[in-house]
Every structure is written in C-alpha cells, then in structure tokens.
Amino acid sequence: MDADMKFRALVVEKTADKQFVREIRERSLVDLPEGDLLVRVHYSSLNYKDALSATGHPGVTRQFPHTPGIDAAGEVVSCENGAFSTGDKVIVTSYDLGMETDGGFGQYIRVPSSWAVRLPEGLSLRESMALGTAGFTAALSVLKLERAGVRPGDGDILVTGATGGVGSIAVAILARAGYQVVASTGKSKDVAFLTDLGAARVISREDVAASEKPMLAEKWAGAVDVVGGTTLAAVLKSTKYGGAVTCCGLVGSPELNVNVYPFILRGVSLHGVDSVHCPRDIREELWQRLASGWKPLHLGQMVREYTLAGLEEEITAILQGGITGRVVVNLLES
C-alpha cells in the first residue's frame, strides 16, 4: 500500500502557549508509528482515558501531535510476520494504543501484531467496540470474582458507578451469568436503563455511603467497584464473610483509607483489575466469553454511535460523568 496514502484522524496538538486543540486532519500512512501490523479501522469507542488524552492529560499522553483511541476494531491490511492474513478481522485494545501510540480515532493504525486478537465468532466489529476496553475490563472483573469462588446464589453482587461503560457492562454480564445484581448510581433517571440490563435492584450512591465505623453490616457476596476512595472502603466493610471485591477504577478517588478488619475478620479479598497488560491467554478467553455466554443481551441498547466529527461534545460529557452506556465511533463514515 502507498505509504503516502491519506486518511482521516482526530489529532490533538499542543500549542506554543501549552494549550491543547483538537481537529480532524488528513494524515498519511507514513506518519504512523512502527509496527508489523497495519489495520484499517472500522470502529473505535470513547473511554474516559481517551478524553484525558484528548485534553492533554500528562498521565496518559505526553507526545503531541497525537491521535487518541485506546480501542480499535477492523480488517488487516498487511502483517509482516504472518501472524494474520490480509482481510482478517481483529480487535486491538490495551497496551500503549491511544496513549503514546496513535490510536483508534484514525482510520488506520500500525501496531505490533501481538497487540491484536482475532474477532471471535458471535461478535461483529461494531459489537466488539460496543464492548471495547470497558467491556473487557468488566469481563475481567467478573472472571476475578468467579475465580475467587463467588457463585450465583451466594447473594447480592454490587456494581458501583453502574451507568458508566465498565459498570453497565458488568451489570449485564453478571445478570447473564446468573448473579443477583444490585446496581449503584448517582443518576436516578437511569433506573430503567439498569433494570433493562438485568439489575435486580438499583440503589443510590448514598446507599453505599462512607462510614467511620471499622465494620458495617454484611450485605454483598461480591462487588465490582469502579469508583475507589470512600466508596470502595465502604464496600469492603460491608462485604460478607469470604466475599470478594474487584477494583478497576478511580472516578471517586485514587485513595483508599480502610482498616484491615474486613480482611482478617471476614476473609474478604480485594482483587485489582488491570486490562492493559492482561496475559494473552486470558485476553483470548474473555473475548470468546464476551462473544457467547457473557454477551450482553441488550448490547445495542447500550450504544450511541458517532463519527469523528461528533466526538467533541462527547469528550466533554464523559469527563463530567455525563455519559450513560457506551459511545461507538464509526471510522468508515468519518
């Protein structure tokens, strides 16, 4: 393919006065970073980390100009090491994509082939991005609960921040897997959205309130927490004997001020969830499960679709906690 071939991408530029501006530009394949796999991107998705990158957050991206997009799904154009054939459909998430490596908000990406996973049967490229990193993280959280011995029938499973990307998909996966899900949210208008996904009960974020007490009444057989801070502390204090809690977010706070009593008196376990460097065998297993028994029943209802031109307002909204469900980016029409 001609290295000078043009394509469209969202580009974030750092100005001389250290401001960050975004615009859709024409780029050339020669502008892409090194890698043995070239992919024509069909769909991407908008995540909180993408919005941070798009606004110049130094904890995510330091090199500009840059194209965000930590998720991408599309067709292989070429693969130098033969791991994939031209036309193969692949999913690329995690690693450095969209951070310092130009990401899925461009119509082409070039990455190491080890970053890609074949699209499993049962998922379309669009559906894979309706899930994206958020869905993969949710699935990894559920897997951690499962491997910690938390089973359907053990009791209520709490999901905090339940209207966000990770939280909403976690609700849907847990419900499909047979768990009794309690969804916690600060958005009372979204109760119907969460019950449609499979939540047996919806509670307010105040119902998972912080407390100075060293322990709280036992409520949860397990929990998926995306909030952190005082919310996670309260969840740990109110988890039942032998229960497990996963931690995959910090929208509330990165700090965790909690005593050891839940761990030494109730045997509660806390499991960190990292989707960026997840081993490949687990990554492939989870995408297979997301294409089959863990595939949300109402995945289409969780999604709003935009082209690159429609992302500006959504980037602002996700930073302000104003998005429910998932935003898919259509690169075929961008």
Buried (B, 14 or more C-beta within 10 A) or exposed (E): EEEEEEBBBBBBBBEEEEEBEBEBBEBEBEBBEEBBBBBBBBBBBBBBBBBBBBBBBEEBBEEBBBBBBBBBBBBBBEBEEEBBEEEBBBBBBBBBBBBBBBBBBBBBBBBBBEBBBBBBEEBBBBBBBBBBBBBBBBBBBBBBBBEBEBBEEBBBBBBBBBBBBBBBBBBBBBBBBEBBBBBBBBBEEBBEBBBBBBBBBBBEBEEBEBEEEEBBEBBBBBBBBBBBBBBBBBBBBBBBEBBBBBBBBBBBBEEBEBBEBBEEEBEBBBBEBEBBEBEEEEBEEBBBBBBEEBBBEEBEEBBBBBBBEBBBEBBEBBBEBEBBBBBBBBBEEB
